[in-house]
């Protein structure tokens, strides 16, 4: 692999023939792989598919670290922070809805998850 990247497409990744990720991988362009994975991660983040987005962004970040590309590292970290910030908001809204419905057993778990997501978002933002 070029420039030390250990990335290899797996069956659960969208690596359509002729896609940016496919081309970067075939040309052993680690920087292109990091960029393509970051773009996919951001697209899934915007669609609300957070787990998928996290997967792509973490791969992008790992490659960016290996090739010492600080701009791509910061971009991936910032996007990961945005995901966890969004997840925190989702959990706070769930806690509020549970409270309004009188479902007291779910309020605290949602609040705790929101706090964990907020803390993780802050970690990523500070690292970026």
Secondary structure, 3 states (H helix, E strand, C coil): CHHHCCCCCCCCCCCCCCCHHHHHHHCCCHHHHHHHHHHHHHHHHHHCCHHHHHHHHHHHHHHHHHCCCHHHHHHHHHHHHHHHHHHHHHHHHHHHHHHHHCCHHHHHHHHHHHHHHHHHHHHHHHHC
